[in-house]
Amino acid sequence: MVAVTADGLHDLTGLLRSPRTAVDPFVQIVEIIDDLDSDVIAAQPLIEARPPFAPLVPRPGKIVAAPVNYTDHQEEMKVSGDVSALGFFLKSPASVLAHNGTVRLPYTDRRFDQEGELALVIKKRASHIDPDDYAEYIAGYTCLLDITMRGGEDRSTRKSFDTFTPIGPYLVTPDEVGSLDDLTLRCSVNGVPRQDADISELIWDVPRFLSYASSVTTLEPGDIVTTGTPAGVGEISDGDVVEVSIDRIGSLSVTVSAVGAVECPTLGAHSGPRAPAHLTPLRRRT
């Protein structure tokens, strides 16, 4: 466990209890975050070399994701329903990937797209969250890539392959992030911009989506909730570098590999919502 400050990286591992404890490691981390102040962080050892990134949440209980939560993405996909009709879908917890990891495409004959998103990690057990109280259930915010296979299979299938949920690089506490309406999300592939949107453009904002999700399923510490992608999704392929960045949260980067890919055994390639055959031009911001 590492804290990132203006002074550098501080190793907080010594604050964790014995690995033999019955307390979930993420619950311990949340407890530490709640008690941390600048003096406690400064007293922890500085790390000279940046360690490799591990998955932000190595084993989330579940990943709750918002489908079609930006109007411009609904328009580019030419679908009639948005989050208010579709609710949410689940991704496999085994799909998480760390910053600087490698997204592994499973098939040679299917299209795969990048989708940059704002995500949050749940701090404590939550059911039927009041939208006015949503912030107290959030341990922190982070960047997420919802890698997607296009086609007619169920959303959870097309988005749950191993490595299809890169997340990170940092978990930034709500007080550090500030107003979500001030945030801008950008996503690029090989340095070429594809997505650029204000978080304020969400159809269901974070309080509303979190409240709805918690009315369906109890949210547990370490669960990941991700809020949907704006327009600009596009095809990714072997060798690509994909980066998503959000103001005051950080930049998440991964590479893409098709090594070991095989032909797809299902028949969904010719059905389901179709992404544009060409990349949607990036909107000019004013």
C-alpha positions in Angstrom: 0.0 0.0 0.0 1.5 3.3 -1.2 0.5 6.9 -0.6 1.4 9.5 -3.4 2.2 12.9 -2.0 4.2 16.0 -3.1 7.2 14.6 -1.3 7.1 11.3 -3.2 5.9 7.8 -2.5 5.3 6.6 1.1 5.1 2.9 2.0 2.1 2.4 4.2 2.3 -1.4 4.3 3.5 -1.3 7.9 0.1 0.1 8.9 -1.7 -3.0 7.8 -2.5 -5.7 10.3 -1.2 -9.3 10.0 -2.2 -11.0 6.8 -3.6 -13.8 9.0 -6.3 -11.5 10.3 -9.9 -12.2 9.3 -10.5 -8.6 8.2 -10.6 -8.1 4.5 -7.5 -6.2 3.3 -9.5 -3.6 1.5 -11.5 -2.9 4.7 -8.2 -2.4 6.5 -7.1 0.1 3.8 -10.4 2.0 4.1 -9.9 2.2 7.9 -6.3 3.5 7.4 -7.5 6.1 4.8 -10.1 7.4 7.3 -7.4 7.8 10.0 -4.6 9.2 7.9 -3.3 12.7 8.2 -0.3 14.4 6.7 1.9 13.7 9.8 1.1 10.0 9.7 1.9 9.8 6.0 5.2 11.8 6.5 6.3 9.3 9.2 6.1 6.4 6.8 9.2 5.4 4.7 9.8 7.0 1.4 10.2 4.7 -1.6 13.1 5.6 -3.8 12.0 3.7 -6.9 8.4 3.6 -8.2 7.2 0.0 -7.6 5.1 -1.8 -10.4 1.4 -1.1 -10.1 -0.8 -3.9 -8.7 -4.6 -4.0 -9.4 -6.2 -1.2 -7.4 -8.7 -3.7 -6.0 -7.3 -7.2 -6.6 -10.6 -9.0 -5.9 -13.7 -6.9 -6.0 -16.8 -8.6 -4.9 -18.6 -7.3 -8.0 -18.2 -4.7 -10.7 -21.4 -2.7 -11.3 -21.5 -0.8 -14.6 -23.8 1.8 -16.2 -24.9 1.1 -19.8 -25.5 4.1 -22.1 -25.1 6.9 -19.6 -24.1 9.7 -22.0 -26.5 11.0 -24.7 -23.8 11.3 -27.3 -22.8 7.7 -26.9 -26.4 6.7 -27.2 -26.5 8.6 -30.5 -23.3 7.1 -31.9 -24.5 3.5 -31.1 -28.0 4.2 -32.5 -29.7 2.5 -29.5 -33.1 3.5 -28.2 -32.6 2.9 -24.5 -30.3 4.6 -22.0 -29.4 3.9 -18.4 -32.8 5.0 -17.2 -34.3 2.0 -19.1 -31.5 -0.5 -18.9 -30.4 -0.2 -15.3 -27.0 -1.8 -14.9 -25.0 -4.8 -15.8 -22.2 -6.8 -14.0 -18.7 -7.5 -15.1 -16.6 -10.4 -13.9 -14.3 -9.5 -10.9 -11.6 -11.5 -12.6 -11.5 -9.0 -15.5 -9.6 -6.3 -13.4 -6.2 -5.2 -14.7 -3.6 -2.9 -13.2 -2.2 0.3 -14.7 0.5 -0.4 -17.3 -1.0 -3.9 -17.8 -1.7 -5.7 -21.0 -5.3 -6.1 -22.4 -5.3 -9.5 -24.1 -7.8 -9.8 -27.0 -9.2 -13.4 -27.0 -10.4 -13.6 -30.7 -9.0 -12.9 -34.1 -12.3 -12.4 -35.8 -14.2 -10.0 -33.5 -14.1 -6.2 -33.0 -13.0 -4.8 -29.6 -13.4 -1.2 -28.5 -12.1 1.1 -25.8 -14.5 2.8 -23.4 -13.1 5.3 -20.9 -15.0 5.9 -17.7 -15.1 7.4 -14.2 -15.3 4.7 -11.6 -15.6 4.7 -7.8 -14.8 2.1 -5.1 -17.3 1.4 -2.3 -16.2 2.2 1.2 -18.8 0.5 3.4 -21.8 -1.8 3.1 -24.6 0.1 1.4 -28.3 -0.6 0.6 -30.8 1.9 -0.6 -28.4 4.9 -0.5 -30.0 8.3 -0.2 -28.6 10.4 -3.1 -27.9 13.2 -0.6 -25.6 10.9 1.4 -23.8 9.2 -1.4 -20.3 10.5 -0.7 -20.0 8.8 2.7 -20.1 5.4 0.9 -17.2 6.2 -1.5 -13.7 5.3 -0.6 -12.3 7.0 -3.7 -12.5 7.7 -7.4 -10.4 6.3 -10.2 -10.1 5.8 -13.9 -11.4 2.7 -15.7 -11.4 1.2 -19.2 -14.4 -0.9 -20.0 -13.0 -3.0 -22.9 -15.8 -4.3 -25.0 -16.3 -7.0 -27.6 -19.0 -5.8 -30.1 -21.8 -8.2 -31.0 -25.0 -9.8 -29.9 -23.8 -11.7 -26.8 -25.0 -10.4 -23.4 -23.2 -7.3 -22.2 -21.7 -9.1 -19.2 -20.2 -11.7 -21.6 -18.8 -9.2 -24.1 -17.1 -7.2 -21.3 -15.9 -9.8 -18.8 -12.9 -11.4 -20.5 -9.8 -11.5 -18.3 -7.9 -8.1 -18.5 -11.1 -6.3 -19.8 -11.4 -3.9 -16.8 -8.2 -1.9 -16.4 -8.5 0.4 -13.4 -6.3 2.9 -11.6 -3.7 4.1 -11.3 -4.7 5.7 -8.0 -7.6 5.7 -5.6 -8.3 9.4 -4.9 -10.4 10.3 -1.9 -13.6 12.4 -2.5 -12.2 15.4 -0.6 -9.2 15.5 -3.0 -11.4 15.1 -6.1 -13.9 17.8 -5.1 -16.9 18.6 -7.3 -17.5 15.9 -9.9 -19.1 18.4 -12.2 -15.7 20.1 -12.7 -14.1 16.9 -14.1 -13.3 16.2 -17.7 -12.6 12.7 -19.0 -10.3 12.2 -22.0 -9.3 9.0 -23.8 -6.7 8.4 -26.5 -5.3 5.5 -28.5 -1.7 5.7 -29.6 -1.8 9.4 -28.6 -4.8 10.2 -30.9 -7.7 11.7 -29.0 -11.0 9.8 -29.2 -13.1 10.7 -26.2 -13.5 14.1 -24.4 -16.5 14.8 -22.2 -17.4 16.5 -19.0 -18.6 14.2 -16.1 -21.5 16.7 -15.7 -22.9 15.2 -19.0 -23.8 11.9 -17.3 -27.5 11.0 -17.8 -27.6 9.6 -14.3 -25.0 11.3 -12.2 -23.0 9.5 -9.5 -25.5 10.0 -6.7 -28.5 8.8 -8.7 -26.7 5.8 -10.2 -25.2 4.7 -6.9 -28.6 5.1 -5.2 -30.3 3.0 -7.9 -27.6 0.2 -7.9 -27.8 -0.1 -4.1 -31.6 -0.5 -4.3 -31.1 -3.6 -6.4 -28.0 -5.2 -4.7 -26.2 -4.5 -1.5 -22.9 -2.9 -2.2 -19.9 -4.1 -0.2 -16.5 -2.6 0.6 -14.2 -3.0 -2.4 -17.0 -3.2 -5.0 -16.3 -1.2 -8.1 -19.1 1.0 -9.6 -18.4 2.5 -13.0 -20.5 5.2 -14.6 -20.5 4.7 -18.4 -18.7 6.0 -21.4 -19.2 9.1 -23.7 -19.0 9.1 -27.5 -15.8 8.3 -29.2 -15.5 4.6 -28.7 -13.4 2.9 -31.3 -11.7 -0.2 -32.4 -8.4 -1.3 -30.6 -6.0 -3.9 -31.9 -2.7 -5.6 -31.3 0.1 -3.2 -30.2 -2.2 -0.2 -29.4 -1.6 1.9 -26.3 -4.8 3.2 -24.7 -4.9 6.0 -22.1 -7.8 7.5 -20.1 -7.3 10.5 -17.9 -9.6 12.4 -15.6 -8.8 15.8 -13.9 -7.5 15.4 -10.3 -7.7 11.6 -10.5 -4.9 10.6 -12.8 -4.1 8.8 -16.1 -4.6 5.1 -16.7 -2.6 3.4 -19.5 -2.5 -0.1 -20.9 -1.2 -1.9 -24.0 -3.2 -4.2 -26.2 -2.0 -7.7 -27.3 -3.6 -10.3 -29.6 -1.0 -12.9 -28.9 -2.7 -16.3 -28.4 -6.0 -15.1 -29.9 -8.2 -17.7 -31.6 -11.4 -17.8 -33.7 -14.6 -16.9 -31.7 -16.9 -19.9 -31.0 -20.1 -17.9 -30.7 -22.3 -16.4 -33.4 -22.7 -12.9 -32.1 -20.5 -11.1 -34.5 -23.3 -10.2 -36.9 -25.9 -9.1 -34.3 -26.3 -6.6 -31.5 -25.6 -2.8 -31.4 -23.0 -1.7 -33.9 -20.3 0.9 -33.2 -19.5 3.2 -36.1 -17.4 1.7 -38.8 -15.1 4.7 -38.6 -14.1 6.6 -35.5 -16.5 9.3 -34.3 -14.8 12.6 -34.8 -13.8 14.1 -31.5 -16.0 17.0 -30.6 -14.3 20.4 -30.3 -14.6 21.7 -26.8 -15.4 25.4 -26.2 
